[in-house]
């Protein structure tokens, strides 16, 4: 298995570096916030600039026109929303009575349980204690003021003039406007110098890292652009639907609430909940009853669930490249660092780090922890579940894999590589006898469940022949099939040259490979059966015409002599059958392949290749 990347890089110097970076992000946010916004926006409008350049515009006109188009859209939307907000503010007095009624009703519902609890407690108190309490409460109505007690002093602010009000308003607006102007200037210059900045970063990384740097920059730019484009499409559609549905329901200012829903949805998770809460409060305020408010809430929740669970996976799937937990963690982290701007940029910023971690070793732990895939292969996952005897998870993962691929491919890509990892650790002494017994038992349950011909009989699974399973997993699987189908694993009254025989030496490795190959072939509706090389009860020469192909596992060096003798015997008893052997890519055998090729017709490299060799018309398309 792979060495732990996380703990390999977790040193004292890396911890100090991480603390310095966190301090720089927090205390340098006044400089880093507009810079990060400008960089992300430059990546977003980069496809638009490239499109304008393809039609013949230069870098300067294409950049200025793109920034102007985006800025016009943003300013226009802001003006429309501002007018809508002013209209809503002007209409609020109309709904004052409804608001007071709703607030009173909600307060009554909230206080009723506590009032009932207080009444129950008061009912069980002694009468004397109640009398004393009443007397003390009555005594509290008399307030005695000491002559030495200081008189309360009320400080009143001086009345603001028109000039003071304008000055304060300008000061409040200058911060956001100034930051927006700074972002706009940085966006223009970064877009103009996009190619130059890319070349500078490549030069800074060094000539030896030029390929990795180019791939990192390209993946980051493509990932952020794809994510924002997909998110923009989904959010605009979501906001439009919300606005139309609220308009059909008769809710005033439906366009404002639709635009607000689409904008707030850019903030991960928190934004859509805030939009739903605002819409629910407004609708409850304008309607005397509760029916319209509850209907709008149900409509909003149903549409959000549909978009989040059906539309988004179809539109962009995992284009963010982040796991759902990573999106929440990144929102909390960047929100604590940079406030609302950090919430808005949390996903693209984290995505850039995750993409960079695929190419930069120092950031690889970020990709492992926050990426949408755990960076663990199916074989590694199988091996880990075998160590914990979690056969239910293995079977569930296998069924999910088999819905899109064949059992032969599952063996080639997941099952056999996972068993190879277990064999390597066993030879290295990293697995003790108890773990090996646990793994064999789990593997026996998995193989019995995944068998294409159905599960094992209940009595076999309950009894579990412990001695046979612990000694030889392949022999255990063959015994299970013979229990279901008889001594010859099926009828011998079959057409000529219709049986594929998987023959193996009496060893756990060979027998297990033969049994799994039989299952893979039977999964493709091929009449495959297994036997032991040199066994006395195998089909005799009078049944040789039934067998079209014999497949044997690749030999190992300490059993090469037995393997050669068995293959020679097969040639004698089955002269018309094709003879093949399977040498898997991760096989540890050191027997030279030319030595084996002299005694077989073909050397196959996988179960899928064996399936294609036996029945090309039934082989799954890759």
N, C-alpha and C positions, 0 to 999 in steps of 0.2 A: 504494500500500500504506500501511498505518497506520504512523504514526511510532512509533519504539521507546519504549514506556512505561517500560521498565526504565531505560534510560540517560537518559531525560528527567528522571526523579526522582533520579538518582544524582548528588547534589551534596555538597559538603563539609558543609553543614548537615544534610543527611539522614543522612550517615554518622555525624556526631557524635550526632544524635538516636538512631540505632539503637544505638550503643554505650552511651548512657545508659539506654536501655530494657533492654538485655541486663544491664547492671549492676544495675538495679533488680530485674529478675526473679531474679537470682542471690542478691543480698544481702538482698532483701526476701522470700525464700521463706517464712520463718516466719509472715509475715502474709498473703502472697498465696496460699499453699497452701490453708489452710482456706477462704479467701474464694472461690477458684476452685472448690473442691469444692462449696461451698454453692450457688454460682450454677448450676453444671452440674446438680446434683441438683434445684434448683428448676425448671429447665427440663424435667427428666425427669418430675417429678410434677405439672407444670402441667396436662397433660390430665386427670389424675385429679381435681385440684381443680376444674377446670371442669365435669367430669361430676357431681361432688357438688353443685356450685352449681346445676346445671340441675334437680336433683330437689328444690330448695327450701332447701338449707342456706345459711347465711350464709358470709361470707369466713372468719371466725375458726373456726367449727366445721368447715368443709370443710378448711381448712388443717391444723388440729390432728388431725383424723381421718386425713387422708392421711399426715401425718408419722408418726402412731402406727401405721398399717397397714404402712408401709414399714419403720419401725424394728422392729416386731415380727417381720416376716419376716427381716430381717437378723440380729437377735439370736437368733431361733430357729435359723436356719441355722448361726450361729456356735457355739451350744451343742451342736447335734448333731455338727458337725465336731470340736469339742473332745473330746467323749466318744469319737468314733471314733478320734481321734489317740491318746488315752490307751489305748484298747484295742489299737491297733497297737503302741504302745510296750511294753505288757505282753506281747504275743505275740512280740516280737523274740527273746527268749532261746530260743524253740522252734526258731527258724530259724538259730541260731548255727553249727551244724555245716555246714548247707548253704551259708551265707554264706562260711565259711572255705574250703570246697571250691571254690566258684565263684571266689573271689579268687585262690586258688592256681592254678586252671586259667587264668584270665585273665592272671595274672602270667607263667606259663610261656609262653603264646602270645605275649605281648608281648616277653619276653626272648629267646625262641628265635632270632629273626633276628639279634639283636646278638651272641649267644653264637656263632653260626655264623660271623659275620664276624670275631670275635675269634680263633676257632680257625684260620680261614684265614690271617689275618695272622701268627699265631704260628708256623704251619707253614713260612712262607717266611723267617723270621728266621734269621740265622746261629746255629749252636750255641753259639758263644762268647758272643754277646750274650745268649742265653737263660741261659747259666750265670751270667754277670755279673748278670743281672737277678734270678735266683733268690737269689744270694748277697746282693745288696743287700736283697732282700725279707726274707731271713732275718735280716740284721743289723738290720732295723727292729723285730724283736721285742724287742730289748734296749733298755730305757729307763733312762737315767741321770739322776738328779735331782741338781741342783747344790745345795750347802748354802745358797746364797744365794737359791735360787728360792722365791718366796712360796708358802705353802700355800693350796690352794683353799678358799674360804669359801662355804658354802651358807646362803642366807637363806630362812627359813621364815616363811610368813604365819601370824599368830596364828589360832587356831581360832575360827570364827564361832559366836556364840551364836544361839539361836532368835530373839531380838529383832533381832539384826543381819541375819539372813536375811530376816525379814519386812520390815525396813526397805528392804533392797536390792530385794526383789521388788516392794514398793510403788512404789519409785522407777522401776523398769523399766516397770511397768504404767501409771504416772501419765502418761507422755508420750503414748502412743497413746490412752489413755482421755480425757485432757484435750483432745487435739486432736479426738477424736470428739465430745466434748461441745460444744466450740466450734463445730464444723461443724453440729451439730444446732441450736444456738441461732441461728446465722446463717441456717440453712435456714428456720427458723420465721419469723424476722423478714423475710427476703427474700421468702418466699412471701406473707406478710401484706401487704407493701408492694410487691407486684409491679406493680400498676397505677400506684402513685405513683412508683416508680422509673422506670417507662417514660415517664411524663409528664415527669419531671425530665430524663431524657436527651434527650427531644425538645426541651424548653425550652432545654437547654444547647446543642444543635446550632444553634438559631436558627430563626426563622420561615421563612426562605428555604429551609432544608434539611429542612423538616418531612416532605415526601413521601419523600425519600431515606432519612431516619432511620427512619421507620415501616417502610419496605420492608426495611431492613437488619435491624432488630430482629425483624420477623416472619419473615424468611427464616432468621435464625440460630436462633430458637426452634423453628421448624418442622423445620429440618434436624437439629438436635441431638436433638430428641424422636423424630423418625422413625428416625434412625440408632440410638439407644439401644434403641428398641422392637424394631427389626428384629434388632439384635445380641443382645438379651436372648432373643428367641424362638429364634434359631438356636443360641445357646450352651446354653440350657436343654435343647433337643432333643438337641444333641450330647452333653452330659453324661449325660442320661438313657439314651441309646443305649449309651454306653460302660459305664455302670453295669450295665445289663441284660445286655450281651454278656459282661462280665467275670463276672457272677453265673452265667450259663449255663456259662461255662468253668470254674467252680469256684474262682475267686479269692476269698480272704477279703476282707472289708471292701469289697466292690464298690461300695457306695453312696458311701463316702468318695472313692474314686478317680474315680467319675463326677462327683461334686460338684466335686472338685479340677480335673478337666478342663474343666468348664463355667466355673468361676471364672477359671482361668488363661487361658482363651481370650479374656477381655476385654483382656488385654495383647497388643498386635499382634505376631504372628509368634513372639516369644520365649516367650510364655506357653504356647502349645500344644506347643512343643518341650520345655519344662521339664516339663509334665504327662506327655508321652510318656516322657521319661527316667525320671521318678520311678516310673511304673507298670512300666516295663521292669526297673528295679533291684529293685523289690519282688517282682515275679513270678519273677525269676531267683533271688531269695533263698529263696523258699518251696518251689521245686521242685528236686529233686535233678538233674534233667536240664535240657536246653535246649529241648525241644520246646514246652512251654507258654509259655515266655518269647518264643520266636521267633513263635509263633502270635499272641500278644497284640500284639506289636510290629507284625506285618503287618496285623492287624485294625485297630489304631489308625491306622496310616498310610493304609490304604485308606479308612477312614471319613473321615479328615480331608481327603484329596484329593477325595473325592466331595462333601463339604460345601462345601469351598472353591471348587471348580470347577463344580459343578452346582447345589447348593442355594442358595448365597448369591447368585449372579447372578439366579436365579429369584425369590428372596424379596425382596431389596432392591437388586439390581443395583449401581448406583453411588450408592446413597443417601448414602454417606459424603461424596461430592463430592470425594474426593481420589484422586490416582493412586497405584498401589501403591508406587512409589518415594517419594512424599511421605509415605505412612504410615510407612515405615521411617525416613526422615530425621526426621520429627516425633518418632518414638519415641526416637531417639538424642538429639535436641536436648533434649526435655523430660525425658528420663531423666537427662541430664547436669546439667540445671538443678535439678530437684526430686526426683530419685531415684525410688523406687517409685511415689510419688504422681504424678510426672510421666509415668511410663510408662502409668499407668492413664488419665490425662487427656489424653494426647498427641493422640489423634484428635479428641475433641470440641473441644479448645482450638484446634487447627490449623484445624478445620472452621469455627469462628467467624471466624477471620481470613480464611479463603478466601471465606466468604459476605460479610463486610464489604468485601472487596476488589472485589466486583462493583458496589458502590455508592459506595465511597470511593476517590477517585483516588489518594490516597497509599498505599493498600494494594493497588492493582491489580497491581503486580509479584508479590505473594504469590499472588494468584489465578492469574496466568499460569504461575508456576513450579510450584505445588503442586496446582492444580485437576485434576479428572479429565479435562477436555478442554483441549487446548492453546490454546484461544481463537483458533484460526486457521480461517477458513472453507475450504470445499472448493475454492473458486476460488483462494484464496491458496496453498493447499497444492499445487494443480496447477501454478500459475505457478512456485513455488519448485522443483518437481521438473523442470519444463521447463528452467529455467535450468541445472540440473545434468545434464540429459539422462538423468534416471532414469526411463526409460519403463517399466521393469518395475514399479516402485512405482505409477506412474500407472495402469497396466493392472490391477494387483491391487486398488487402491482403487476403480477403476471397476467391476470385476466385483462387488465387495462392494456397491456402490451399486445396480447393476443387478439384484441379487437381490431388492431391495425396491421398485424404481421402474423406470420406462420409460426408454428411451434419450432420448426427447424431454425428459423432466424432467432427466436428467443433463446434457443440452446447456444447458438453461435455467439450472440452478442451479450447475453446476460448470465445464463445458467452455468455454462461450462467455464467462461472466464472467472466467474465468482468461485467456482470450485477449485480452479487453478490457484487463485489467491489463497484459499484455505490450505491447499496442498503445499504451497511455498512456505507459509507460516508454520505448518506442521513439520516440514523438513528442517526448518530453522529452529525448532524447539520453542516457538512462541505460543503453541497451543498445547495444553495439557490433556491428559486422558479424559478428564471429566468434560471439558469443552468439546472434545472430539465426539464423545458419546452423545452429547446434547445436539451437536450439529448433524450427526447421522440420523437421530430421531426426527429432527425438524425436516431434514431433507427427505426422509421417507414419507412423512405426511404430505409434503409439498408435491412430490412425484406422484403419490397416489391420487391427490386431488386434481392435478393437472393432466392426468392420463386422458388422452382423447376418447377412450372407450368408456369413460365414466369412472366414478369413484370406486374404491375398493369395497368389498362387502363389509357390513357393519361388524361382523364377528372378527374379521381380520384386523380391522382398525382398533377394535377394543382390546383384543388379545395381544397384538403386536409381538411377534416372535422376537424377543429381545436378543437371544443368542445369535440368531441369523442376521438380524438387522445390524447389530453391533459388530459383527464379524465381516459382513460383505453386503453392502447396500445394493449392488447390482444383482446378486443372487436373491435378495429379498424382493426386489421388484419383479424379477422373472417368476418367482414362486407365486406372487400375487396374481400375475397374469395367467399362469397355468391353473390357478385355483378357479379363475373365472371361465377360462376357455378350454380347459382340458390339457392333456399331456402334450399334444402337438400344437397348442395355441391356435386351434382352429381346425376346420375340416381338411382332410387330405383329398377330398373329392372336388378338386378345383381344376381349371384348365391348365394345360401344359405351359410352362415358362411364365407363370403368373405369380410366383412366390419369390420374394427377396429374402435371403437368409443372412442374418447378422451373426457372425460367428466370433467367439472370443475365447482367449485362454482363461483358465480358472484363476483369475486374479481380479481384485475389486475394481481396479482402474479399467481393465478391458471389459469386464462384465457390465459395469455401469455405462460405459460409452455405447456398448451394444444395445442395452435396454433403452437408453434415451434415443438412439437412432431408430430403433423399432417404433417408438412412440411418435417420432417426427414423421416417419414414413406412413404410419397408419393414419396420422392426422391428415395426410394428403390422399387418403383412400387407397393406399397401396398395401397389398397383402404381405406384410413383413413379419418375420418370425426370428427368434433367436435360438442359438444353441451353443454348447461348449465345444471347443475344438478338442477332439480326441474322446468325446463322450460316446459311450457304448449304445445309448438309446436314441441317437440321431436318426433321421430318415435314411433308410438304406438305399442301395443302388436302384431298386425297383421304383423309387420315387424321385430319382434324379431328374427325370424330364419335367417335373413340376417347377424346378428352381431355375430362374433365369440369371440371377446375379447373386454373388456372395461378397459381402463387405466385412472386412476385418479391421480392427483398430491397428494403428501403426505400432510396430514392436518397440520395446525398450531393450537396452543393451544387455541386461542380465537375463532376459528371457528370449534372446534372439534365436538360439538354437531350437528351443521348443516351438517358436513361431515358424521357423523355416520348415521343420518337420511337419507341423500341422498344415501349412500351406501346400506342401508337396502331397500330403494325403488328400487334401481337398481337390487338387488337380487330378488325382487318380480316380476319386469317387464321382466327381462332377466335371467331366472333361468338356462338356458343352456350355457350362456356365461361365459368365464373365466374373473375373476376380478383381476386386478393388480394395484399396485400403484408404483410411482417412487419417491424414496427419494435420492436426489442428495448429493454427499459428502459434499458440502459446505452449505447445507440447514441449516438454523438457527432454525428450529422447535425443540421444546423440548418435543413433544409428544412421550411417550415411544413406541418403536417399537413393543413390545409384544401386546400392546393394539390395534395397527393397524392390526397386523397379524391375530387377531381373526376374522376380518371382510373381509379379502381379501385372494385370493389364493396364491399370491406371492408379495414380496416387491423387486422391481427392484432398481438398484443403478445408472443407467445411461441411456441415450437414446440409446446407442449402445446395452446395455443389453436388453432394451425393444424391439429393432429391432430383436435381436437374439431370444427373447422369442416368438415374434409374427410369425416370418418367419425365422427359422434357416437356411434354404437353401439360403436366400437372404442376410444374414448378411455379411458385408464386412470382409475379412480376415485381421487380425491385424499383 
